[in-house]
Amino acid sequence: MVQVQRMSRLMVKTLRDDPADAETLNHKLLVRAGYVRRTAAGIWTWLPLGKKVYENVARVVREEMDAIGGQEVLLPALLPKEPYEASGRYEEYGDLLFRLKDRKGSDYLLGPTHEEIFTQVVKDQCSSYKDLPVILYQIQTKYRDEARPRAGVLRGREFQMKDSYSFDASDEGLAEAYALHRAAYQRIFERLGLDYRIVSAVSGAMGGSASEEFLAPAPAGEDTFVDCPECDYAANTEAVTFALKPVSADGHAAVEELDTPDTPTIETLAEHLGVPASATLKNLLVKVDGEIVAVGVPGDREVDLGKLGEHLAPAEVELVTAEDFEGRDDLVRGYVGPQGLEKVRYIADPRVAPGTSWITGANKADTHARNVVCGRDFEVDDYFDVVVVEAGDPCPACGAGLKLDRAIEIGHIFQLGRKYADTFQLDVLGQNGKPVRVTMGSYGIGVSRAVAALVEQTADEQGLCWSKEIAPADVHIVAAGKAVQTELALDVAEQLGAAGVRVLVDDRAGVSPGVKFTDAELIGVPTILVAGRRSADGVVELKDRRSGEREEVSVADAIARLTA
């Protein structure tokens, strides 16, 4: 038997209008339908209906994690800083980390993720290869001090996440654990009813090597990914690569200096010379841990500072300021060229390949240079993919033009390798009695983000539209208002509850039928049963929330269908 939820007693307050500050569907509808309440910027209270949906998502995650042998634990959210100092992430996380002191002055943090602590747990509990492999997971609240929390529960300062970690004595074991998680994630998102893509990704502050993201396409998404229409290639834009293709430098004319007054930007230079921006070489100056570095890209492309930061991590990357040019005669603002930059490290995108010729700054005021050839007139210290990816860029796999789409990151899996095991000297005794360094994987699912992603993908003009797997109830019974209708609605609700059907019944007195119908659409339970004008005849209406299809059936038929 399942307890019937009566709206006359349920703490749920629906709203007719969107919150004034709401921009995304999940923010608008979860608040309007009474699922969540904003406590502070980026901090949300999950109300009774919302908590049921959240727990249903968590249940699906638990079931699939348990199915691959995962063991659930619960680690603290309040953590000492020392493990994160040891890994270097206490500084790498920067302002995203919530830091605090206790009354004794000791430093703590609120956990953004738990690789360090899980590593210490396994180091304490596992000493032999016989103790491995092991998969541990938790569903825990995480904290990140977002500068601009937005988009409802999509980007909060406090959020709920499933993080799991695999520990193996060999690289082959790690690959197996990674494959198990990848397949489990596919089952989880399919059960939740999410449309998703698996894309190549970068590891970022997590560290490690192989990395893939699970993205739910949605206009509200903060991630941009590329999709190839001709093959199965898909990747986060930060992971897209462009092959370095050197060309012959023969036949290029000698370097020629050009008088180009008042042309400090690519736009003004291209207009002055009557050439396309793609013929010019843009040289962006940044500071890497305080040292000035030049980054070269074609003039018609922009530098993706996020990608650049990933390549140079854990170093801090920031743009130069006017003050940085003081005392640097070799750096002429607006007219920098790679030729002759002897004191500056030069990084270039692979599009600036050996043998390519450019128009670029001549390192003199109001002067540029033509026929500046890479490999002849200047050398590149490091090649990194650093341009902002654009629609139509060639697919790294087949060469076709790529498409760009927006998406919500709902999962991320990493083959961490021995990054954290090395930090904490996580060894077990191998079969030969000698120490073996453990290798790790890290796997995350945003549980609260999955709720938001489902809203973004499935809601319609009337409101939320949940699948049966995660809805707060299986059927929403609406008593149109009269006593006979309410009596029938409660009787049907009790019969369904006794049969194990989860029921939400709107038995509120003094609320008009129109408001009840509107609320039923807004709340989004998969099936709506209306005890209306034919209640005295034992006839009710069944409506499918998603399709809108409805039909009148007898009470007996309705109960039979809903309990089948």
C-alpha positions as CSV (number, residue, x, y, z in Angstrom):
1,M,0.0,0.0,0.0
2,V,1.2,3.5,-0.9
3,Q,0.2,6.6,1.1
4,V,-2.1,8.8,-0.9
5,Q,-0.9,12.5,-1.1
6,R,-3.8,14.9,-0.6
7,M,-3.3,18.4,-1.9
8,S,-5.5,19.7,0.9
9,R,-2.7,18.7,3.3
10,L,0.3,18.9,1.1
11,M,2.7,21.9,1.4
12,V,2.5,23.0,-2.2
13,K,1.9,26.6,-3.5
14,T,1.6,27.1,-7.2
15,L,2.1,30.4,-8.9
16,R,0.5,31.7,-12.1
17,D,3.4,34.0,-13.1
18,D,7.1,33.3,-13.6
19,P,9.5,34.6,-11.0
20,A,10.8,38.0,-12.1
21,D,14.4,36.9,-12.2
22,A,13.8,33.5,-14.0
23,E,15.4,33.1,-17.4
24,T,15.3,29.3,-17.9
25,L,12.4,26.8,-18.0
26,N,13.6,24.9,-14.9
27,H,13.8,28.0,-12.8
28,K,10.3,29.2,-14.0
29,L,8.5,25.9,-13.7
30,L,10.0,24.3,-10.7
31,V,9.2,27.5,-8.7
32,R,5.8,27.9,-10.2
33,A,4.8,24.3,-9.6
34,G,6.0,24.4,-6.0
35,Y,8.9,22.0,-6.3
36,V,11.7,24.3,-5.1
37,R,12.1,27.6,-3.3
38,R,15.0,30.0,-3.6
39,T,16.8,30.5,-0.3
40,A,19.6,32.7,-1.5
41,A,21.6,33.2,-4.7
42,G,22.5,29.7,-6.0
43,I,21.0,28.0,-2.9
44,W,17.7,26.1,-3.1
45,T,15.2,24.4,-0.8
46,W,13.6,21.2,-2.2
47,L,9.9,21.2,-1.3
48,P,7.9,18.0,-0.9
49,L,7.1,17.4,-4.6
50,G,10.6,18.4,-5.6
51,K,12.2,16.2,-3.0
52,K,10.2,13.2,-4.4
53,V,11.5,13.9,-7.9
54,Y,15.1,14.4,-6.7
55,E,14.9,11.1,-4.7
56,N,13.5,9.2,-7.7
57,V,16.5,10.4,-9.8
58,A,18.8,9.4,-7.0
59,R,17.1,6.0,-6.8
60,V,17.8,5.3,-10.4
61,V,21.4,6.3,-10.0
62,R,21.8,4.1,-6.9
63,E,20.2,1.1,-8.6
64,E,22.6,1.3,-11.6
65,M,25.6,1.9,-9.5
66,D,24.8,-1.0,-7.3
67,A,24.4,-3.2,-10.4
68,I,28.1,-2.7,-11.4
69,G,29.3,-3.5,-7.9
70,G,29.4,0.0,-6.5
71,Q,29.4,0.3,-2.7
72,E,27.7,3.4,-1.3
73,V,29.4,5.5,1.4
74,L,29.0,9.0,2.8
75,L,31.9,11.3,3.2
76,P,31.8,14.6,5.1
77,A,31.2,17.8,3.2
78,L,33.3,19.8,5.7
79,L,36.9,18.8,4.9
80,P,40.4,19.7,6.1
81,K,42.5,21.7,3.7
82,E,45.7,19.6,4.0
83,P,44.7,16.8,1.5
84,Y,43.7,19.5,-1.1
85,E,47.0,21.3,-0.5
86,A,48.8,18.1,-1.1
87,S,47.1,17.6,-4.5
88,G,47.5,21.3,-5.4
89,R,43.8,21.8,-5.8
90,Y,43.5,24.1,-2.8
91,E,45.1,26.8,-5.0
92,E,43.9,25.5,-8.4
93,Y,40.2,25.9,-7.5
94,G,40.9,29.5,-6.6
95,D,37.8,31.6,-5.8
96,L,35.4,28.6,-6.5
97,L,36.4,27.0,-3.2
98,F,34.5,27.8,0.0
99,R,37.2,28.2,2.6
100,L,36.6,28.7,6.4
101,K,38.3,28.5,9.7
102,D,37.2,26.8,12.9
103,R,37.4,28.5,16.3
104,K,41.0,27.3,16.7
105,G,42.0,28.9,13.5
106,S,42.4,25.6,11.5
107,D,41.6,25.8,7.8
108,Y,38.7,23.8,6.3
109,L,36.8,23.8,3.0
110,L,33.4,22.7,1.8
111,G,34.0,19.8,-0.6
112,P,33.7,20.6,-4.4
113,T,34.6,17.0,-5.1
114,H,36.2,14.2,-3.1
115,E,39.1,12.5,-5.0
116,E,41.6,13.3,-2.2
117,I,39.4,11.9,0.6
118,F,38.4,8.8,-1.2
119,T,42.0,8.1,-1.9
120,Q,42.8,8.4,1.8
121,V,39.9,6.1,2.7
122,V,41.1,3.4,0.3
123,K,44.7,3.8,1.5
124,D,43.5,3.1,5.1
125,Q,41.2,0.2,4.2
126,C,43.0,-1.6,1.3
127,S,46.5,-3.1,1.6
128,S,46.6,-6.0,-0.9
129,Y,45.8,-6.5,-4.5
130,K,43.2,-9.0,-3.1
131,D,41.2,-6.0,-1.8
132,L,40.9,-4.6,-5.3
133,P,39.1,-3.8,-7.6
134,V,36.7,-1.6,-5.6
135,I,34.1,1.0,-6.7
136,L,32.9,3.4,-4.0
137,Y,30.2,6.1,-4.5
138,Q,28.2,8.6,-2.6
139,I,25.3,11.0,-3.3
140,Q,26.5,14.1,-1.5
141,T,26.0,17.9,-1.5
142,K,28.8,19.7,-3.2
143,Y,29.8,23.4,-2.9
144,R,31.3,25.8,-5.4
145,D,31.4,29.6,-4.9
146,E,30.0,30.5,-8.3
147,A,30.4,34.2,-9.1
148,R,27.1,34.3,-10.9
149,P,24.8,31.5,-9.9
150,R,22.0,31.3,-12.4
151,A,19.6,29.1,-14.4
152,G,17.7,27.8,-11.4
153,V,19.1,24.6,-10.0
154,L,21.4,24.2,-13.0
155,R,24.2,26.3,-11.7
156,G,24.1,26.7,-7.9
157,R,26.6,27.3,-5.2
158,E,25.3,24.2,-3.4
159,F,24.2,21.2,-5.5
160,Q,23.7,17.4,-5.3
161,M,26.0,15.0,-7.1
162,K,26.8,11.4,-7.3
163,D,30.5,10.9,-7.4
164,S,32.1,7.5,-7.7
165,Y,35.7,6.3,-7.7
166,S,37.2,3.1,-9.0
167,F,40.5,1.7,-7.6
168,D,42.4,-1.0,-9.5
169,A,45.9,-2.5,-9.4
170,S,46.3,-2.3,-13.2
171,D,45.6,-0.1,-16.2
172,E,43.5,-2.9,-17.7
173,G,41.4,-2.9,-14.5
174,L,40.9,0.9,-14.8
175,A,39.8,0.5,-18.4
176,E,37.2,-2.1,-17.4
177,A,35.9,0.1,-14.5
178,Y,35.6,3.0,-16.9
179,A,33.6,0.9,-19.4
180,L,31.3,-0.3,-16.6
181,H,30.6,3.3,-15.6
182,R,30.1,4.4,-19.2
183,A,27.5,1.7,-19.7
184,A,25.8,2.4,-16.4
185,Y,25.5,6.1,-17.2
186,Q,23.9,5.2,-20.5
187,R,21.3,3.1,-18.7
188,I,20.7,5.8,-16.1
189,F,20.1,8.5,-18.6
190,E,17.9,6.3,-20.7
191,R,15.8,5.3,-17.7
192,L,15.5,9.0,-16.8
193,G,14.2,9.8,-20.3
194,L,17.0,12.2,-21.1
195,D,18.2,12.9,-24.7
196,Y,22.0,12.9,-24.3
197,R,25.3,12.8,-26.2
198,I,28.6,11.3,-25.2
199,V,31.4,13.7,-26.1
200,S,35.2,13.8,-25.8
201,A,36.2,16.3,-23.1
202,V,39.2,17.7,-21.1
203,S,39.9,16.8,-17.6
204,G,40.5,20.3,-16.1
205,A,41.2,20.5,-12.4
206,M,40.2,16.9,-12.0
207,G,43.4,15.7,-13.7
208,G,43.9,12.4,-15.4
209,S,43.9,11.4,-19.1
210,A,40.8,9.9,-20.8
211,S,37.7,12.0,-20.2
212,E,34.1,12.0,-21.6
213,E,31.1,14.2,-20.9
214,F,27.4,13.3,-21.0
215,L,25.6,16.3,-22.4
216,A,21.8,16.9,-22.6
217,P,21.1,19.2,-25.6
218,A,19.1,22.2,-24.5
219,P,19.0,25.9,-25.3
220,A,19.6,26.7,-21.6
221,G,22.8,24.7,-21.6
222,E,26.1,26.4,-20.6
223,D,28.3,24.0,-22.5
224,T,28.8,24.2,-26.3
225,F,29.7,21.0,-28.1
226,V,30.4,20.0,-31.7
227,D,28.6,17.3,-33.6
228,C,29.6,15.9,-36.9
229,P,26.7,15.4,-39.3
230,E,28.7,12.8,-41.4
231,C,30.2,10.6,-38.7
232,D,29.8,9.8,-35.0
233,Y,32.4,12.4,-33.8
234,A,31.2,14.7,-30.9
235,A,33.2,16.7,-28.4
236,N,33.2,19.5,-26.0
237,T,34.5,22.6,-27.8
238,E,37.5,22.6,-25.5
239,A,38.5,19.1,-26.6
240,V,38.2,19.7,-30.4
241,T,41.6,19.4,-32.1
242,F,43.0,20.7,-35.4
243,A,45.9,18.8,-37.1
244,L,49.1,20.6,-37.6
245,K,49.7,20.6,-41.4
246,P,53.1,22.1,-42.4
247,V,53.4,23.5,-45.9
248,S,56.4,24.4,-48.0
249,A,58.0,27.7,-47.2
250,D,59.5,27.9,-50.7
251,G,58.4,30.7,-53.0
252,H,57.5,33.3,-50.4
253,A,58.8,36.8,-50.9
254,A,61.1,38.5,-48.4
255,V,59.6,40.2,-45.4
256,E,58.3,43.7,-46.3
257,E,57.5,46.4,-43.7
258,L,54.3,48.4,-44.3
259,D,53.4,51.9,-43.1
260,T,50.1,51.3,-41.3
261,P,49.2,54.2,-39.1
262,D,46.4,53.9,-36.6
263,T,45.8,50.2,-37.3
264,P,46.2,48.6,-33.8
265,T,43.4,46.1,-34.4
266,I,42.8,43.3,-36.9
267,E,39.7,45.1,-38.2
268,T,41.5,48.4,-38.9
269,L,44.5,46.7,-40.4
270,A,42.5,44.5,-42.8
271,E,40.4,47.6,-43.9
272,H,43.6,49.7,-44.4
273,L,45.3,47.0,-46.6
274,G,42.2,45.7,-48.3
275,V,42.9,42.1,-47.2
276,P,40.7,39.6,-45.4
277,A,41.3,39.2,-41.7
278,S,42.3,35.6,-42.3
279,A,45.5,36.8,-44.0
280,T,46.6,38.5,-40.8
281,L,48.2,37.0,-37.7
282,K,46.7,38.0,-34.4
283,N,49.1,38.0,-31.4
284,L,47.4,38.1,-28.1
285,L,49.5,38.8,-25.0
286,V,48.7,37.0,-21.8
287,K,50.5,36.5,-18.5
288,V,51.2,32.9,-17.4
289,D,52.0,32.9,-13.7
290,G,53.1,36.5,-14.2
291,E,55.3,35.9,-17.3
292,I,54.2,37.5,-20.6
293,V,53.5,35.0,-23.3
294,A,52.3,35.6,-26.9
295,V,49.6,33.5,-28.5
296,G,49.3,33.5,-32.3
297,V,46.1,32.7,-34.1
298,P,44.7,33.6,-37.6
299,G,43.3,37.2,-37.6
300,D,39.7,36.0,-38.2
301,R,39.7,33.8,-35.2
302,E,39.4,34.5,-31.4
303,V,41.5,32.9,-28.7
304,D,39.6,30.6,-26.4
305,L,41.0,31.6,-23.0
306,G,39.4,28.5,-21.4
307,K,41.2,26.2,-23.8
308,L,44.4,28.0,-23.3
309,G,44.0,27.8,-19.5
310,E,43.4,24.0,-19.8
311,H,46.6,23.5,-21.8
312,L,48.7,25.6,-19.3
313,A,47.0,24.3,-16.1
314,P,47.8,24.6,-13.3
315,A,49.5,27.9,-14.2
316,E,47.3,31.0,-13.9
317,V,46.5,32.7,-17.2
318,E,45.3,36.3,-17.4
319,L,45.3,39.1,-20.0
320,V,48.0,41.7,-19.9
321,T,47.2,45.3,-19.0
322,A,48.6,48.6,-20.1
323,E,51.0,48.6,-17.2
324,D,52.6,45.4,-18.4
325,F,54.0,47.3,-21.5
326,E,55.9,49.7,-19.3
327,G,59.6,49.2,-19.6
328,R,59.2,46.7,-22.4
329,D,60.5,48.3,-25.6
330,D,60.2,45.0,-27.4
331,L,56.5,45.0,-27.0
332,V,54.6,47.6,-29.0
333,R,51.0,47.6,-28.1
334,G,48.8,46.9,-31.2
335,Y,51.8,46.1,-33.4
336,V,53.3,42.9,-31.9
337,G,54.7,40.4,-34.3
338,P,56.4,37.0,-33.5
339,Q,59.5,37.8,-35.5
340,G,62.2,39.1,-33.1
341,L,60.3,38.3,-29.9
342,E,63.4,36.8,-28.2
343,K,62.3,37.3,-24.6
344,V,58.8,36.1,-25.0
345,R,57.5,32.5,-25.2
346,Y,55.4,32.1,-28.4
347,I,52.4,29.7,-28.4
348,A,50.5,29.2,-31.6
349,D,47.3,27.5,-32.8
350,P,48.1,24.6,-35.3
351,R,46.5,26.8,-38.0
352,V,49.7,28.9,-37.8
353,A,51.6,26.0,-39.3
354,P,55.3,26.0,-40.5
355,G,55.4,27.4,-44.0
356,T,52.3,29.6,-43.7
357,S,52.8,33.3,-44.5
358,W,51.2,36.2,-42.6
359,I,50.7,39.9,-42.3
360,T,51.5,40.8,-38.7
361,G,52.9,43.4,-36.4
362,A,56.5,44.7,-37.1
363,N,57.1,45.5,-33.4
364,K,57.2,49.1,-34.4
365,A,54.5,51.7,-33.8
366,D,52.2,52.2,-36.9
367,T,54.1,49.5,-38.8
368,H,53.2,46.0,-39.9
369,A,55.1,43.4,-41.9
370,R,54.0,41.3,-44.9
371,N,55.3,37.9,-45.9
372,V,56.2,36.8,-42.4
373,V,56.6,33.0,-42.7
374,C,56.3,30.6,-39.8
375,G,59.5,28.5,-39.6
376,R,61.5,31.0,-41.7
377,D,61.0,34.3,-39.9
378,F,59.8,33.0,-36.5
379,E,59.6,29.8,-34.5
380,V,56.7,28.5,-32.4
381,D,57.7,27.3,-28.9
382,D,54.5,25.3,-28.4
383,Y,51.5,24.4,-30.5
384,F,48.1,24.2,-28.7
385,D,44.5,24.2,-30.1
386,V,43.4,27.6,-28.7
387,V,40.9,29.1,-31.1
388,V,37.2,29.4,-30.4
389,V,35.6,26.6,-32.4
390,E,33.2,27.8,-35.1
391,A,30.4,26.0,-37.0
392,G,31.9,24.6,-40.2
393,D,35.3,23.9,-38.8
394,P,36.6,20.5,-40.1
395,C,35.7,17.4,-38.2
396,P,39.0,15.9,-36.8
397,A,37.7,12.4,-37.7
398,C,36.3,12.8,-41.3
399,G,36.9,16.5,-42.3
400,A,33.2,17.4,-42.7
401,G,31.9,20.7,-41.4
402,L,31.0,20.6,-37.7
403,K,27.8,21.8,-36.1
404,L,27.6,23.7,-32.8
405,D,24.9,23.0,-30.2
406,R,24.2,24.0,-26.6
407,A,23.9,21.4,-23.9
408,I,23.7,20.8,-20.1
409,E,26.5,18.7,-18.7
410,I,24.8,15.9,-16.7
411,G,27.7,13.5,-16.3
412,H,31.5,13.3,-16.6
413,I,33.8,10.3,-16.4
414,F,37.6,10.4,-16.1
415,Q,40.4,7.9,-16.2
416,L,42.5,9.7,-13.5
417,G,45.3,7.2,-13.6
418,R,47.8,7.6,-10.7
419,K,47.6,11.4,-10.1
420,Y,46.1,11.1,-6.7
421,A,47.6,7.7,-5.9
422,D,51.0,9.3,-6.4
423,T,50.1,12.3,-4.2
424,F,49.0,10.1,-1.3
425,Q,51.3,7.1,-2.1
426,L,48.4,4.7,-2.5
427,D,50.0,1.3,-2.9
428,V,48.9,-2.2,-2.3
429,L,51.0,-5.4,-2.1
430,G,51.0,-7.1,-5.5
431,Q,51.0,-10.8,-6.3
432,N,54.8,-10.9,-6.1
433,G,54.8,-9.3,-2.7
434,K,56.0,-5.9,-4.0
435,P,54.2,-2.6,-3.8
436,V,51.9,-1.7,-6.7
437,R,50.7,1.8,-7.3
438,V,46.9,1.9,-7.5
439,T,45.2,3.5,-10.5
440,M,41.9,5.4,-10.2
441,G,38.9,6.5,-12.1
442,S,36.5,9.3,-11.2
443,Y,32.8,9.5,-12.3
444,G,30.2,12.2,-11.6
445,I,26.5,12.7,-12.2
446,G,24.8,15.9,-11.3
447,V,21.6,14.6,-9.6
448,S,20.0,18.0,-9.1
449,R,21.2,19.1,-12.6
450,A,19.5,16.0,-14.1
451,V,16.2,17.2,-12.6
452,A,16.8,20.6,-14.3
453,A,17.8,19.0,-17.6
454,L,14.7,17.0,-17.7
455,V,12.6,20.1,-17.3
456,E,14.5,21.9,-20.0
457,Q,14.0,19.0,-22.4
458,T,10.5,17.8,-21.6
459,A,8.4,20.7,-20.4
460,D,5.7,22.2,-22.6
461,E,3.6,25.4,-22.6
462,Q,1.4,24.1,-19.8
463,G,4.1,23.1,-17.4
464,L,6.2,20.2,-16.3
465,C,5.9,16.8,-18.0
466,W,7.6,14.0,-16.0
467,S,8.1,10.4,-17.0
468,K,6.7,7.8,-14.7
469,E,10.1,6.7,-13.5
470,I,10.8,10.0,-11.7
471,A,7.4,11.8,-11.3
472,P,6.3,12.6,-7.8
473,A,3.2,10.4,-8.4
474,D,1.9,8.0,-11.0
475,V,-1.6,9.6,-11.3
476,H,-2.9,13.0,-10.4
477,I,-6.6,12.8,-9.5
478,V,-8.7,16.0,-9.8
479,A,-11.9,16.3,-7.9
480,A,-13.8,18.9,-9.9
481,G,-15.4,20.4,-6.9
482,K,-18.8,19.0,-5.9
483,A,-19.2,16.7,-2.9
484,V,-19.9,13.6,-5.0
485,Q,-16.9,14.3,-7.2
486,T,-14.6,14.7,-4.2
487,E,-16.0,11.5,-2.6
488,L,-15.4,9.5,-5.8
489,A,-11.9,11.0,-6.2
490,L,-10.9,10.0,-2.6
491,D,-12.4,6.5,-3.0
492,V,-10.5,5.9,-6.3
493,A,-7.3,7.3,-4.7
494,E,-7.6,4.9,-1.8
495,Q,-8.1,1.9,-4.1
496,L,-5.2,2.8,-6.3
497,G,-3.0,3.5,-3.2
498,A,-3.9,0.1,-1.8
499,A,-2.7,-1.5,-5.1
500,G,0.7,0.2,-4.9
501,V,-0.1,3.1,-7.2
502,R,1.4,6.5,-6.2
503,V,-1.5,9.0,-6.1
504,L,-1.7,12.7,-5.8
505,V,-5.3,13.8,-5.3
506,D,-6.5,17.4,-5.5
507,D,-9.3,17.4,-2.9
508,R,-8.9,21.1,-2.0
509,A,-12.2,22.8,-1.1
510,G,-13.0,26.2,-2.4
511,V,-10.6,25.9,-5.3
512,S,-12.2,26.3,-8.8
513,P,-12.1,23.4,-11.3
514,G,-10.2,25.6,-13.7
515,V,-7.4,26.3,-11.1
516,K,-7.2,22.5,-10.3
517,F,-6.9,21.6,-14.0
518,T,-4.2,24.2,-14.6
519,D,-2.3,23.0,-11.5
520,A,-2.5,19.4,-12.8
521,E,-0.9,20.4,-16.1
522,L,1.7,22.5,-14.3
523,I,2.7,19.8,-11.8
524,G,3.2,17.4,-14.6
525,V,2.3,13.9,-13.3
526,P,2.1,11.5,-16.3
527,T,-1.6,10.6,-15.9
528,I,-4.5,12.8,-14.9
529,L,-7.8,11.4,-13.7
530,V,-10.7,13.8,-13.5
531,A,-13.7,13.1,-11.3
532,G,-16.0,15.5,-13.1
533,R,-19.6,15.9,-14.3
534,R,-20.3,12.2,-14.8
535,S,-19.0,11.1,-11.4
536,A,-22.6,10.2,-10.3
537,D,-22.6,7.7,-13.2
538,G,-19.3,6.1,-12.1
539,V,-17.5,7.6,-15.2
540,V,-14.2,9.5,-15.0
541,E,-11.8,11.0,-17.6
542,L,-8.3,9.8,-18.1
543,K,-5.8,12.1,-19.7
544,D,-2.2,11.5,-20.8
545,R,-0.2,14.5,-19.7
546,R,2.4,14.3,-22.4
547,S,0.2,13.6,-25.5
548,G,-2.9,15.4,-24.3
549,E,-5.1,12.4,-25.3
550,R,-8.2,11.9,-23.1
551,E,-11.1,9.5,-22.9
552,E,-14.0,8.8,-20.6
553,V,-14.0,5.4,-18.9
554,S,-15.8,3.7,-16.0
555,V,-14.2,3.8,-12.6
556,A,-13.5,0.1,-12.8
557,D,-11.8,0.4,-16.1
558,A,-9.7,3.3,-14.9
559,I,-8.5,1.4,-11.9
560,A,-7.8,-1.7,-14.0
561,R,-5.7,0.3,-16.4
562,L,-3.8,2.2,-13.7
563,T,-3.0,-1.0,-11.7
564,A,-2.1,-3.1,-14.7
